Amino acid sequence: MAEAPGGPADADRHLAETTVGREELLRGHFLHVVRDHVRLPDGAPATREYVLHPGAVAIVALHDDGRLVLERQWRHPLRRVFLEIPAGKLDAGEGSLACARRELLEETGYTAREWAFAGTLHPVIAYADEHIDLWFARGLTRGAQRLDAGEFLEVLEATPTQLLGWCRDGTVTDAKTLMAALWLQNVLAGAWELDWRR
């Protein structure tokens, strides 16, 4: 039987691949794509192409009455507008909470009195090393958006029931927002706790 995730590293050696070399395929403004040459567990050679990503944050921003702050934003690779929670990429050397505070303010204009770290997700494990830290924010105060140049989005509000309905009916398909809905549902049900900090 396989060890549970997070178990001893030695327990996973029979599945591990060893990197023996790397080629850079693309270094763009946003994307950095590499090809690793690896040795498989049985000793055979293989290659793995994937995107290197600095990491990101996503925020479940809650009003005192329970409504959520959401966004509608055009996502060019899929040529459509997506309904999402606020999120953004970590800047070099930036901490996760600092990034969450910055992104919430820039994208929505809100600041929060309290923050709680929920967990980390890996949205595309087959072809990227990206991780997204999920934060909850409450005690919101509205200010002015500070969108980046070339950034266009609409801010809207919804109840948890509305968000869960949109997840169920396929309106929401964004991975980080689906994960946030799972967390939110469990927090509201009292099954999962958050450690709130000012």
Secondary structure, 3 states (H helix, E strand, C coil): CCCCCCCCHHHHHHHCCEEEEEEEEEECCCCEEEEEEEECCCCCEEEEEEEECCCEEEEEEECCCCCEEEEEEEEHHHCEEEEECCEEECCCCCCHHHHHHHHHHHHHCEEEEEEEEEEEECCCCCCECCCEEEEEEEEEEECCCCCCCCCCEEEEEECHHHHHHHHHHCCCCCHHHHHHHHHHHHHHCCCCCCCCEC
